Amino acid sequence: MITAEVDPDVRVERLHLDDTAWVDVARGWLRGADTVFEALGRDVRWQTSRLFRYDHWVEERRLGSFWRHGSPLPHPALAQVHRSLQRRYGVQFRGFGLLQYRDGRDGQAFHRDTDLRWLDDTIIAIVSLGAMRPWLLRPRANRFDSSETRGATHDLAPGSGDLLVMGGRCQADWEHSVPYLPGRHVGTRISLQWRYTSRRGPPFVGASYRAPRTYSTGAFSAGR
């Protein structure tokens, strides 16, 4: 029985980061989000992953999984979510990634999704479930900022059921982060992500944030 659904009456507000990059924000977009959160935490086969940093492998501080088109959905309500996002943004997604931030020790540093390669025109939709966490954005020009905020100009802090969609040149010119919060009591957050690139413009050259990367045996590769 589906106990969650997209709320068609929720307002989607667009935040223009600059002339070519934007983020759509829809609070409470997925009704019954907590039931989806509980089911995914219980039923998904979560896997640890490793990232290559300079000259060695390190374990990533979060869990991941991936759904590909044609596979059984991890929750029936996600069929409507998938269709709604494709219809609204006029693109086709091959699947979606799942990430689990277990507590404040899990997080992700500022980065761009350079593994998409073509960054001039992308769509990255994120549905947040569970605990509210800071979710930061900064222009790439601020990446050498050493202040406490690390150059962040926006904290969208999605709650359970909120939708965030990055578009335009957001991946080319902006960076995003789920900061680590060690020593603070933080509940579990699950992030679902749908990603698309139009392949317009020159492809990104160089090692991506996520490459080389591997999951433990039996898991799928999942992107941001």
matplotlib code that plots the C-alpha trace (Angstrom):
import matplotlib.pyplot as plt

x = [0.0, 1.4, 1.3, 3.3, 2.8, 3.9, 1.8, 0.7, -0.2, 3.2, 4.9, 8.2, 10.4, 13.4, 16.5, 18.7, 22.3, 23.6, 22.6, 23.1, 22.7, 19.6, 18.1, 14.4, 13.2, 9.9, 9.2, 7.0, 6.9, 6.7, 3.8, 4.3, 8.0, 8.7, 7.1, 9.5, 12.4, 11.6, 11.1, 14.4, 16.4, 15.0, 14.9, 17.7, 20.9, 23.2, 26.9, 30.0, 32.3, 35.8, 37.3, 40.8, 42.5, 45.8, 47.7, 45.5, 42.0, 39.8, 36.3, 33.6, 31.6, 28.2, 26.3, 25.0, 22.9, 21.4, 18.2, 18.3, 15.3, 13.7, 14.7, 12.2, 11.7, 12.8, 9.4, 6.3, 5.8, 9.1, 7.5, 5.4, 8.3, 10.4, 7.6, 6.9, 10.5, 10.8, 7.6, 8.4, 11.9, 11.4, 14.3, 14.7, 16.5, 18.0, 17.8, 18.5, 21.0, 20.4, 22.7, 22.4, 24.1, 23.9, 24.8, 26.9, 30.1, 28.9, 29.0, 30.4, 32.9, 32.3, 32.4, 30.8, 29.4, 32.2, 31.6, 28.7, 31.5, 29.3, 28.5, 27.1, 23.4, 22.5, 19.6, 20.2, 17.1, 17.4, 14.6, 15.6, 14.2, 14.6, 16.7, 17.3, 20.9, 22.8, 23.0, 25.5, 26.2, 29.1, 30.4, 33.7, 35.4, 35.0, 36.7, 39.9, 37.9, 39.3, 36.5, 34.2, 31.6, 34.1, 32.7, 29.1, 26.5, 23.4, 22.2, 19.0, 18.7, 16.1, 13.7, 12.0, 10.0, 11.7, 12.8, 15.9, 16.8, 20.1, 20.0, 21.7, 25.5, 25.2, 27.7, 30.1, 30.2, 29.0, 29.9, 27.6, 28.2, 26.6, 29.0, 30.3, 28.9, 31.0, 30.1, 26.6, 23.4, 22.1, 19.6, 19.8, 19.2, 18.6, 19.1, 17.6, 19.2, 18.2, 20.9, 20.9, 23.3, 22.4, 26.0, 26.2, 29.4, 33.0, 33.4, 35.1, 38.8, 40.6, 39.9, 36.4, 35.5, 34.5, 37.1, 38.5, 35.8, 34.6, 31.8, 32.2, 31.2, 27.6, 26.7, 26.0, 28.0, 26.0, 26.5, 25.5]
y = [0.0, 3.4, 5.7, 8.6, 10.8, 14.0, 17.0, 18.7, 21.9, 22.6, 25.7, 25.3, 28.4, 29.1, 30.6, 32.3, 31.8, 33.9, 34.6, 30.9, 28.7, 28.1, 25.9, 25.0, 24.5, 22.8, 22.3, 19.3, 18.1, 14.5, 13.8, 10.8, 11.1, 9.4, 6.2, 6.1, 6.9, 4.0, 1.6, 2.5, 2.4, -1.1, -2.7, -1.2, -3.0, -0.2, -0.5, 1.3, 2.8, 4.0, 7.1, 7.6, 10.6, 11.6, 8.3, 6.1, 4.7, 6.0, 4.8, 7.3, 8.5, 7.6, 4.6, 4.3, 2.3, 2.8, 2.0, 1.4, 1.6, -1.8, -3.0, -3.4, -0.1, 0.2, 1.8, 2.0, 5.8, 6.5, 5.5, 8.7, 10.7, 9.5, 10.3, 13.7, 14.9, 13.7, 15.5, 18.7, 19.1, 17.5, 15.0, 11.2, 9.7, 6.2, 5.7, 7.3, 7.1, 6.7, 8.0, 7.5, 9.9, 7.9, 10.6, 13.7, 11.8, 11.2, 14.0, 15.2, 18.0, 20.8, 19.4, 19.5, 16.5, 16.5, 12.8, 14.0, 15.5, 18.0, 20.6, 23.5, 22.3, 19.7, 18.8, 17.2, 16.6, 15.7, 14.4, 14.5, 12.1, 11.9, 14.4, 17.9, 18.7, 21.8, 21.7, 24.3, 26.1, 28.3, 29.8, 28.2, 31.5, 31.0, 27.6, 28.9, 30.6, 29.4, 30.9, 28.8, 28.8, 27.8, 30.4, 29.1, 31.7, 29.5, 26.9, 25.3, 22.8, 20.4, 18.7, 15.3, 15.4, 18.5, 18.7, 20.5, 20.7, 22.2, 23.4, 25.3, 25.8, 25.0, 22.1, 24.2, 27.3, 26.3, 23.6, 21.9, 20.1, 18.2, 19.2, 16.9, 17.5, 15.4, 15.6, 16.8, 14.7, 14.4, 11.9, 9.8, 11.5, 9.7, 11.5, 10.4, 11.9, 12.0, 13.3, 14.4, 16.3, 17.6, 17.1, 20.7, 22.6, 21.3, 18.2, 18.4, 17.4, 15.9, 13.5, 13.9, 14.2, 10.6, 8.9, 6.4, 4.8, 1.4, -0.1, -3.3, -6.5, -6.7, -3.0, -0.5, 2.7, 5.7, 9.3, 12.4]
z = [0.0, -1.0, 2.0, 0.5, -2.6, -4.3, -3.2, -6.4, -4.5, -3.0, -4.3, -6.0, -5.5, -7.7, -6.2, -8.9, -7.7, -10.6, -14.2, -15.3, -12.2, -10.1, -7.4, -7.0, -3.5, -2.6, 1.1, 2.0, -1.6, -0.7, 1.7, 4.0, 3.6, 7.0, 5.9, 2.9, 5.2, 7.5, 4.6, 2.9, 6.1, 6.7, 3.2, 1.1, 0.9, 2.0, 1.2, 2.3, -0.4, -0.9, -2.5, -3.8, -2.1, -3.6, -3.1, -1.0, -0.5, 2.3, 3.4, 2.6, 5.6, 4.4, 3.0, -0.6, -3.0, -6.5, -8.4, -12.2, -14.5, -14.8, -11.3, -8.5, -6.7, -3.1, -2.3, -4.5, -3.9, -5.7, -9.1, -8.8, -7.6, -10.6, -13.1, -11.6, -11.8, -15.4, -16.4, -14.6, -15.9, -19.3, -19.0, -18.7, -15.7, -15.9, -12.2, -8.9, -6.2, -2.5, 0.2, 4.0, 6.5, 9.7, 12.2, 12.5, 11.8, 8.2, 5.7, 2.4, 1.7, -0.8, -4.4, -7.8, -9.6, -12.2, -13.0, -15.2, -17.4, -19.2, -16.6, -18.5, -18.4, -15.8, -13.6, -10.2, -8.1, -4.4, -2.2, 1.5, 4.1, 7.8, 9.9, 8.8, 8.1, 6.8, 3.0, 1.9, -1.4, -2.3, -5.6, -6.8, -6.3, -2.6, -2.5, -0.9, 1.9, 5.3, 7.5, 9.6, 6.8, 4.2, 1.9, 1.9, 0.8, 1.2, 3.6, 2.2, 5.2, 3.6, 6.0, 5.5, 2.2, 0.8, -2.8, -4.0, -7.7, -9.0, -12.6, -15.3, -14.7, -11.0, -11.3, -13.3, -11.1, -7.7, -5.0, -2.5, 0.8, 3.6, 6.4, 9.1, 12.5, 14.9, 18.5, 17.8, 18.2, 14.6, 13.4, 10.2, 6.9, 3.5, 0.3, -3.0, -6.2, -9.8, -12.2, -15.9, -18.2, -21.6, -22.7, -23.9, -23.8, -23.4, -21.3, -17.9, -18.2, -15.2, -12.4, -11.0, -7.3, -7.3, -9.5, -9.1, -7.0, -6.0, -3.9, -1.9, -3.7, -4.9, -4.7, -7.5, -8.2, -7.0, -7.8, -6.1]

ax = plt.figure().add_subplot(projection="3d")
ax.plot(x, y, z, "-o")
ax.set_aspect("equal")
plt.show()
